[in-house]
Amino acid sequence: MKKITIAIDGFSSCGKSTMAKALAQRLQYSYIDTGAMYRAVTLYAIRHGMISAGLPLLDKIEGCVEQLDISFRYNEVLHQSEVYLNGENVENEIRGMEVSSLVSKVAAIKKVRATMVVLQRKLGKNKAVVMDGRDIGTSVFPNAELKLFMTADPEVRARRRMDEYSSKGQFYPIEEVKESLRQRDHDDMTRAESPLVKADDAIVLDNSELSREQQLEFVLKLIADLHFADKSELRGQK
């Protein structure tokens, strides 16, 4: 079967990572969580005093981002890829509220995005990859064979984010979570560098009322249709 690039974009807490991981496992593809890369940069900025009054210090972050070592390593015990920042496993730290509330602002910095996009393209250059984020189908891999744009009802998204936090022993008021998501959406859609928009050829997947299994079957059907179309085109050329 022909190897393809699958680009998954969409809003926070819409199940992009869950879908991407499930697809990668089923297809035996590599999975790249690009959002985690921006979270790692954000964590570094927080740790090194590069945030002031809730805003990233542009010059300081731009001055160091190219020197950061961000990588993914597979955890054989948990059966998942984890993010490493300069050799340190930061998978849990990057998922907290502090990083979540700042990551969109850090990700909007032009040099940060340019640096991460170079790394993302390098990681996905051989295809057979599922990559999720907010500009994968529009900026990182505009020629991806399959593009998805995931969305869900805001209330559903807030409950999912609450569940994610609580599973890690982190507890926040629901209104604080909703406000964080609203601000994240605004930042993602209005930033000057690669804003969150649906690619013209992306397929919308609203999973507000769909189970994980239903979502996976929907996307697998899209992939099967792609391969069938390719075979039909080849037969037509003979």
C-alpha positions as CSV (number, residue, x, y, z in Angstrom):
1,M,0.0,0.0,0.0
2,K,1.3,3.4,-0.9
3,K,2.7,5.4,2.0
4,I,1.1,8.8,2.5
5,T,1.3,11.9,4.7
6,I,-1.7,12.5,6.9
7,A,-2.1,16.1,8.3
8,I,-4.5,16.7,11.1
9,D,-5.3,20.3,12.2
10,G,-8.0,21.7,14.4
11,F,-8.8,23.3,17.7
12,S,-7.5,22.4,21.2
13,S,-9.1,19.4,22.9
14,C,-10.8,18.1,19.8
15,G,-9.0,14.7,20.0
16,K,-6.4,15.4,17.3
17,S,-3.6,13.6,19.2
18,T,-5.9,10.7,20.1
19,M,-6.9,10.3,16.5
20,A,-3.3,10.7,15.2
21,K,-2.0,8.1,17.6
22,A,-4.7,5.6,16.8
23,L,-4.1,6.1,13.0
24,A,-0.4,5.8,13.4
25,Q,-0.7,2.5,15.3
26,R,-3.2,1.0,12.9
27,L,-1.2,2.0,9.8
28,Q,2.2,1.4,11.5
29,Y,3.1,5.0,10.7
30,S,5.2,7.5,12.7
31,Y,3.3,10.0,14.8
32,I,4.5,13.5,15.4
33,D,2.8,15.8,17.9
34,T,3.8,19.2,16.7
35,G,1.9,20.9,19.5
36,A,4.2,19.3,22.0
37,M,7.2,20.9,20.3
38,Y,5.7,24.4,20.8
39,R,4.9,23.4,24.4
40,A,8.5,22.4,25.0
41,V,9.7,25.8,23.7
42,T,7.1,27.5,26.0
43,L,8.3,25.5,29.0
44,Y,11.9,26.5,28.3
45,A,10.8,30.2,28.2
46,I,8.9,29.9,31.5
47,R,11.9,28.2,33.2
48,H,14.4,30.8,32.0
49,G,12.4,34.0,32.8
50,M,11.4,34.7,29.2
51,I,7.8,35.5,30.1
52,S,6.8,38.9,31.5
53,A,3.3,40.0,32.5
54,G,1.9,37.0,30.7
55,L,3.7,37.7,27.4
56,P,6.7,36.1,25.9
57,L,9.9,38.2,25.6
58,L,10.4,38.1,21.9
59,D,14.1,38.8,21.6
60,K,15.1,36.4,24.3
61,I,13.1,33.5,22.9
62,E,14.3,34.2,19.3
63,G,17.8,34.2,20.5
64,C,17.8,30.7,21.8
65,V,15.1,28.7,20.0
66,E,17.5,27.4,17.3
67,Q,19.7,25.9,20.0
68,L,17.0,23.9,21.7
69,D,17.1,20.1,21.3
70,I,13.5,18.9,21.0
71,S,13.0,15.2,20.3
72,F,10.6,12.3,20.7
73,R,11.4,9.0,22.3
74,Y,9.2,6.0,22.5
75,N,8.3,4.8,26.0
76,E,8.3,1.0,25.9
77,V,6.4,0.8,29.2
78,L,3.6,3.3,28.4
79,H,3.7,2.5,24.6
80,Q,3.7,6.1,23.6
81,S,6.1,8.8,22.3
82,E,7.3,11.3,24.9
83,V,8.8,14.8,24.4
84,Y,12.4,15.5,25.5
85,L,13.8,19.0,25.9
86,N,17.6,19.2,25.9
87,G,17.7,15.5,26.9
88,E,15.1,15.8,29.7
89,N,11.7,14.1,29.6
90,V,9.2,16.9,29.9
91,E,6.1,15.1,28.8
92,N,4.1,15.8,32.0
93,E,5.3,19.3,32.6
94,I,4.3,20.6,29.1
95,R,0.7,19.5,29.6
96,G,-0.1,21.8,32.6
97,M,-2.3,24.9,32.6
98,E,0.6,27.3,32.8
99,V,2.1,26.0,29.5
100,S,-1.3,25.7,28.0
101,S,-2.2,29.3,28.7
102,L,1.0,30.6,27.1
103,V,1.8,28.2,24.2
104,S,-0.2,30.0,21.5
105,K,1.6,33.3,22.2
106,V,5.0,31.6,22.0
107,A,4.0,29.6,18.9
108,A,3.0,32.9,17.2
109,I,6.6,34.1,17.2
110,K,7.9,34.0,13.6
111,K,11.3,32.5,14.4
112,V,9.8,29.9,16.7
113,R,7.4,28.7,13.9
114,A,10.1,28.8,11.2
115,T,12.4,26.7,13.4
116,M,9.8,24.1,14.3
117,V,8.5,23.8,10.7
118,V,12.0,23.0,9.5
119,L,12.2,20.2,12.1
120,Q,8.7,19.0,11.4
121,R,9.4,18.7,7.7
122,K,12.6,16.8,8.4
123,L,10.7,14.4,10.6
124,G,8.1,13.7,8.0
125,K,10.1,13.8,4.8
126,N,9.8,10.1,4.1
127,K,6.0,10.0,4.4
128,A,4.3,7.2,6.3
129,V,3.6,9.9,9.0
130,V,0.6,11.2,10.9
131,M,1.2,14.8,12.1
132,D,-1.2,16.9,14.1
133,G,-1.1,20.6,14.9
134,R,-2.7,23.8,13.7
135,D,-0.9,24.5,10.4
136,I,0.1,21.1,9.2
137,G,-2.2,21.0,6.1
138,T,-1.7,24.7,5.3
139,S,1.9,25.4,6.0
140,V,4.0,22.3,7.0
141,F,2.7,19.8,4.5
142,P,0.4,21.6,2.1
143,N,0.6,18.7,-0.4
144,A,-0.3,16.0,2.2
145,E,-2.5,13.3,0.6
146,L,-5.0,13.4,3.4
147,K,-5.9,16.5,5.4
148,L,-8.4,16.5,8.3
149,F,-9.7,19.5,10.2
150,M,-11.1,18.4,13.6
151,T,-13.6,20.4,15.7
152,A,-16.1,19.8,18.5
153,D,-18.6,21.7,20.6
154,P,-16.9,24.0,23.1
155,E,-18.6,22.3,26.1
156,V,-17.4,18.9,24.9
157,R,-13.9,20.3,24.5
158,A,-13.9,21.8,28.0
159,R,-14.9,18.5,29.6
160,R,-12.3,16.6,27.6
161,R,-9.6,19.1,28.8
162,M,-10.8,18.7,32.4
163,D,-10.5,14.9,32.1
164,E,-7.0,15.3,30.7
165,Y,-5.9,17.5,33.6
166,S,-7.5,15.3,36.3
167,S,-5.9,12.2,34.8
168,K,-2.5,13.8,35.6
169,G,-3.6,14.9,39.1
170,Q,-4.2,18.5,38.0
171,F,-7.5,20.1,39.0
172,Y,-8.9,23.5,37.8
173,P,-12.3,25.2,37.9
174,I,-14.3,24.5,34.7
175,E,-14.7,28.2,34.0
176,E,-10.9,28.6,34.1
177,V,-10.5,25.8,31.6
178,K,-13.2,27.3,29.3
179,E,-11.5,30.7,29.3
180,S,-8.1,29.1,28.6
181,L,-9.6,27.3,25.5
182,R,-11.4,30.5,24.4
183,Q,-8.2,32.5,24.6
184,R,-6.2,29.7,22.9
185,D,-8.7,29.7,20.0
186,H,-8.4,33.4,19.6
187,D,-4.6,33.4,19.7
188,D,-4.4,30.5,17.2
189,M,-6.8,32.0,14.7
190,T,-5.6,35.6,14.8
191,R,-1.8,35.2,14.9
192,A,0.1,36.7,11.9
193,E,2.3,33.6,11.4
194,S,0.4,30.5,10.1
195,P,-2.9,31.1,11.8
196,L,-5.3,28.2,12.4
197,V,-7.5,27.9,9.3
198,K,-9.0,25.0,7.5
199,A,-7.1,24.1,4.3
200,D,-9.4,24.3,1.3
201,D,-9.0,20.6,0.6
202,A,-9.3,19.4,4.3
203,I,-12.1,17.2,5.4
204,V,-14.0,18.5,8.5
205,L,-14.5,16.0,11.3
206,D,-16.8,17.2,14.0
207,N,-16.5,14.6,16.7
208,S,-18.7,16.1,19.3
209,E,-21.0,13.0,19.3
210,L,-18.7,10.4,17.9
211,S,-16.8,7.7,19.8
212,R,-13.1,7.1,19.2
213,E,-13.9,4.0,17.2
214,Q,-16.4,5.8,15.0
215,Q,-13.9,8.5,14.3
216,L,-11.1,6.0,13.4
217,E,-13.4,4.0,11.1
218,F,-14.4,7.2,9.3
219,V,-10.8,8.2,8.6
220,L,-9.7,4.7,7.7
221,K,-12.5,4.7,5.1
222,L,-11.1,8.0,3.7
223,I,-7.7,6.4,3.4
224,A,-9.1,3.3,1.7
225,D,-11.0,5.5,-0.8
226,L,-7.7,7.4,-1.5
227,H,-5.9,4.1,-2.4
228,F,-8.9,2.9,-4.5
229,A,-8.8,6.2,-6.4
230,D,-5.1,5.8,-7.0
231,K,-5.5,2.3,-8.4
232,S,-8.4,3.4,-10.6
233,E,-6.3,6.2,-12.0
234,L,-3.4,3.8,-12.8
235,R,-5.8,1.4,-14.6
236,G,-7.1,4.3,-16.6
237,Q,-3.6,5.2,-17.8
238,K,-2.9,1.7,-19.2
